[in-house]
Amino acid sequence: MVNDNLAYQITANPDSEVVIDEAPIKWCTVSLSEVIERGKRLEASVYDVEAKQAREVIANGKYPLTALGGADGMTTSYTGARFKRIWVEKSDYPIYQPSSIMDIKPSPDGYISALTDTNIDALRVTKGQVLMTCSGTIGKVSFVSNTMDNMIFSHDLLRINCNRPGDAGYVYAYLKSRVGNKILLTNSYGAVITHIEPEHLATVPIPDAPDALKLKIGNLITRSYNLRDESNALIDQATKLLIEELRLPAIEDFEVDCFKKNAPVETFNVKLSEMDYRLEASYHVPIVDAIVKHLEKYAAEVTIVGDKRISKSVFLPGRFKRVYVDEGYGRVFFGGKQLFELDPTNTKYLSISKHDKRMKEELELKENLILITRSGTIGKTVLVPKHWENWVASEDVLRIAPTNEEMAGYLYIYLLSDYGAKLIERCAYGSVISHIDDTHIYNLPVPLLKNSEIQQKINTLALEANQKRYEAYKLEQNALEIMDKEVIYAK
């Protein structure tokens, strides 16, 4: 296979000399006993070639190996006890799903009652822990900083404590590295692990680098997560300013017009003139009208996202048949599920030669573009950070191009808020999988504040938060680069 980037260069400069390196062949040795143990299977897929190579790399590396877990290992780990959850509408016990550990600012999956028959405090994670998903999509790793400290997670999440707290960042970087993660997900024979238990970590080797090198890597990870915390604090500050300026009450405190108060179900009237060709009850819930009326009362003006003062365009790319290639042969491609992640996981690579025109015209991302998921879990909103420049997002993600930098941050904060989210959610249609379209977002109400200085302050805080996320990404990439060059592949 020819590298797509090189193919593009050849097309653009046919007279230039381009040297093409062959892609490395994946290989490994397999003993006869392993073949017999695997049922005399001869397919390469039965033996994870990359995992066996990864183990050989660290076995032949510069530093001696120790176990990640176990009696003599670097860490101890545990999962929570299984329990039956008692869900309530609201409580002091928000609970988070393991998959949300990858989000920069996790959102709760719901709330459980204090009467739930389990030790709720034992489910909390603590600052300095390394977290790992251990069932479903396994091997995703995160680090507990101020943002996640004391959060309640479900039982099926591996909590890893380092015997020496200063090693936490080093362990995190190793498990995030390509080699470390590949070893983690397989056993010594290369068989893929489908569920990770604490005892599995005793079989995972890790280079025992000098303390100074561990500290160097660990400090970069800690600083990266500190920047994420600072980014989240700025987002919270900007949201608070928006709420205070518009005198917005909590969602549950809005007074709504009901057809019959104290009825067992929510009832309300809708005028024919207000139907908007939509017959779903969810489109006409009174809370939406209550929010819009409140905005009209306290804002200088309520316009729509499609107003040229707000955005240059609102668009949804067309669907197409994707051609994926190996890493290094295309451009980073991810979907709505990864939208809240700093460095999207489970990314794929879209062929440049097959999709170059479409990517340039519709799919590629630019800094300060606003993205909104438009199917499945709708309304996830993110402001594109600098390191996503020229990456490619799925056609299931709506794009808003703010009219300028002075509007991008403010619009993002408004759409991210509970109030903006409610207005987005009401547009959903579909009996099984919910969807929204670009026309819905185009016509979404947006308030302009009476105090323009406050509006600009909100905008500035949001852009500053996005910059910190970019800096956090660079620090983590630096740590992973050092892990590769000075630990894993060091000779």
C-alpha angles and dihedrals in degrees: 000000000000118000108258091219090056091045088055091050091051091051093047095043108026093172096052123101112241123185113211119200117209116247110254116259115239110234144155141166119252123196122225090244090057091050091052092045090054093054094267090293115165101187113117090225090069090064115052100228095189092051093053090047090049091055091048091051095057093037088059094040132115099261132059118254129243131179120268091219140004132079095312098029133111095253148033121213143184144176127219125263117263115255142168110252124225104209120208132178094245136356143142089269113076110178127207132208119237091243090064092068086087093058118099089223110018121213121212120255089218142300130284128207123252085236091067108128100241141077097270094187090057088062093059120105121222135217114274096028123126112225127205134183106237104182135038103011097015132197101038107143134204139169124231113235130155093297096062099026111129094005117146115239129183120263097260097076123099113232111202122198119190116225086224108040091211090066094063096093091046092051090047092052092048093051090047092051119097093243096043094047093047090053091046093056096051138051125236091279093052096254113149114250114228097191130022120219126183091254090058090070089067088070094051112095120211128186111253097222123185115282092246091057092045089051092048092055093039093052091054091052092047092050090048092055092043088058090051089053091050090049091053091048090054091050089051091048092051092048091050091053091051092050094047095047092050092038090230116181122212112284092250091052096060114115109232131189110247125186090222121015120219091018116150089243131035111268130184144159125246123193118227089236089059098048093097088199089292120123099178114112090219091065092058102043110148094234090072093056090045092054094047093048090050091050091050090053099050105027125081087234140348112219132157134265090250092061107117089231087062106035142007093211145350112206145164117206117234122254119261142169107267125222111204125198136184122279110283092030100077147008127292110268127186140162141226094281090068096045096108094048122102092217106020114233127213089034122169131204122243119213113253096202092052100040107023096116095044092047093052094046102039119358113044118096130234129197114273094017109139116230126198126183109238105189138039102005098020129198101037101150130197138168109227110247123217096259091060090063110133093003114126128241127198122269086244089075119085118222128215116189105202114222091243144339090272090065102035098079096041094049090048093053092049094049091044093053123095089253096053089044091055091053091050094047093053090063094062119121133179132087098235108012116031120228139181128193136217090255090062092053092042090059097040113128116250125186122221111208125240090224105062091187091060090048091053091046089055090049093049093049091051093050091047089051090052091050090053090053090054090050090048090054092051092051092051092047089051090053092049091049091053090047090055099041102036102030117019100034097026115125 
